[in-house]
Amino acid sequence: MPARRAAPLWPPRDGDHMLVSGAQMAALETELFDSGLPVEALMEKAALAVSRRLLASHGAVL
């Protein structure tokens, strides 16, 4: 079995990554949905981001 690389705990702090509270996330989601983004589209984007992160940190073998 190939050795696995250690994944960083958090992404780097930059303009592409935000750390928000639960209340802040709820407010952001409300704004997104009120602007017309379907819930399903946000969930798809989240799932894609998670799968990319897993592939980057663990490769294709999970």
C-alpha positions, 0 to 999 in steps of 0.5 A, a space after each residue: 500500500 502506498 504511503 499517504 501524505 499528511 494533509 494540512 489541517 486548514 487551507 492557507 489564509 487568503 482571499 479564497 478561504 474564510 472562517 466564519 461562525 455558524 450564524 455568519 454562514 447561515 446569513 451568507 447562505 440566505 443571501 446566496 439563496 435570495 439572490 437566486 442560487 439554488 440550494 442544490 447548486 451550493 451543495 454540488 459546489 461544496 461536494 466538489 470542493 470536498 472531493 478535490 481536497 480528498 484527492 489532493 491529500 489522499 490520491 485516488 485510493 481511499 
